[in-house]
Amino acid sequence: MVQRPAVYALALGSNRALSASLTPRRLIDAAALAIAGLGRVIACSPTLSTPPLGPSARRFANAALLLESALPPDRLLVRLQQIERSLGRRRHRRWGARSMDIDIILWSGGRWRSRALTIPHLVFRQRDFVLRPILTIAADWRDPATGLTIRQLESRLKKARPKPPARG
C-alpha cells in the first residue's frame, strides 16, 4: 500500500549560538535545510525574535514551516530529534537555553498520540512564539481539538494578554 504524504506544521526555536557564525537565526536556517531532506518544504515563516519562556535569559529566534512528508509522525519525530542533535541540542534542563528545538505542532492527519508524541502539541494554543510564525504560513489550518483556525487561536491569545498600564 502506498502511503500518501502528510503535511506537518513544525515550530523551530533557538536561543543559544554554537559559534559567532552559527547564531540562533542561522541555526533556524540550517534546521530548515535539513528538514527539507525529509520531504518537501511547502512554506517557511519569517524568523521572529521572541522573549524567553522559563528561566532562560536569552531571546529566542522562532520560525515555523510546513513540511509534506511520507513519514508517519513517530518516525518524523525521530528524524527531527536527530536534526536537533546534529545542530548541538543537548537535553539538560527544561526550558533552558538550546541551540535547536523542533516541535511537531499539527499535521494533516488530525490527532496523534503515542508515548513519545502528542499532536496537536499540548500547549501550542498558549504560546505566541508558536502561533505567530504558523499564522504567517497556515492561518486557516484548524486545531483538531477545538476546531478553531490558527488565526482564531492567535486572536484569542492576544485578547487574553493583560494590557500594560496607561502612562500619564
N, C-alpha and C positions, 0 to 999 in steps of 0.2 A: 504494500500500500504506500502510495506517495503521500508524504506529509506536506500540506500546504504551509507556506511561510506564515508566521505570525508577525504582528507589529508590536514592538515594545516601546514604551516611554521610559527612558533612563534618565536619572539625575546624576550629575557629576559634580564633585566638590573637592577643593584642595585649599589648604592654608599653611602648608609647610613646603618651602622650596627645598629642592635637593642640591642645588648649587646656584651660583649667580645667574647662570643661563637657564636653569630649569626652575623657573618661577611657577607659582600656582597656575597662572594663566597658560603658560606653556605646557604644563603638565596636563591641563584640560585638553589642549590641542593634541598632545601625544596620546592621551587616552582615546579621544575620538578617532584618531587614525588607527589605533589598534583595534577598536571596536568595529571599525569598517571591515576588518578581516573576518568578522563573524556573520556577515550578511551584507545588507545594503543600507547605508545611512540615507534616510529619506529627508530628514531635516535636522538642523542643528541650531540651537538658540544662540543669541549673543551671550558672552560671558559677563556675569554681573559680579560686582563686589558687594558682599553682604557682611553684616556683623556676625560675630561668633555666637554659637549656642553652647551653653555649658561653660566649663572652666577655661577654655582656650581664650587667650587674649588676642590672637591674630585674626584679622579679617579673612573671609573666605572668598575664593573665586568659585562661582557656581554657574552651571550650564545644564542644558537638557538636550537630548537628542532622541529622534525616532529611528528605530532600527527594525528593518524587516529581516527576519532570520528563520531558518527551518529548525533551529534548535528549540527543544522544549524548555520551559522555564528553569527546571532544575539543572539541566546541562548548561544553559546560558549562564546561570549564577556561578557555576564552577569556572567557566571561562572568564567571566568578569573578575572574579577573585584572583585569577592568575594574572590578569592585566594589572590589577591593583598592586599585587606583589612585585611585578616587573617594574612598576613605577615607584617603588620604595615604600609601599604600605606595610606598616607593622601594626598589629592589633595589640596595643599595650593597655591603653586607658580609654574607657568610654568617653566620648565627646572630646578627646584630646586632639592635639594638632595632628594632622595627617597629610601625607603627600597626595593621596588619591583615595576617594570614596566614590564608588559607583553603586547605585541602587536601582533595582527594577521597581518602578512605581506602578505602572499599569501595563496591560497587554490586551491585544485584541480578542483573546480567549475568555475574557471576563475575570472570574476569580480563580485563584490557585492557592492551595495550602498544602505544605509539607512541613516536615520537622525543621528544615533549614530556611524556608521561604514562604512568605505570605504576600499574595497580590490580590487587591491593591495593597501597597505599602501601608502599614498600620497607622502611621501618624502624618502622612503627607498632607492631609487636609488642613493641618495646623501649622504648616511650615511655608512661610512666604518665600524662602530661598529655594524651595522646590516648585511651588505653584507659579511664581513669576516667570522663570525660564520656560516651563512647559506651556504656559499661556501663549508665548510668542510663536509656538510651533504646532500646538494642538488645542486651541481654545475650546473647540466643540467636542473634544473627547469626553465621554461620560464615565463617571465613577460608578462601577457596577454595584457598589454597596448603597449609594444614596440616589443614584440616577441623575445627579447634578453634573453639569459640564464643568470643565476646568475654569472657565470664565466665571461661572456662578460661585464656585468654591472660593476663588480668589477674591471676588467681590464680598462675599460673606466674611472672609478673613479680614479684609480691610475695615469693614464696618465694626467688627468685634474689637479691633485695637483701640485702646484708650487714646484720646486726642491729647496732645501736650497742652498744658495750661496756657491761657492767653497772657501775653505780656502787656504791661502798660501801666 
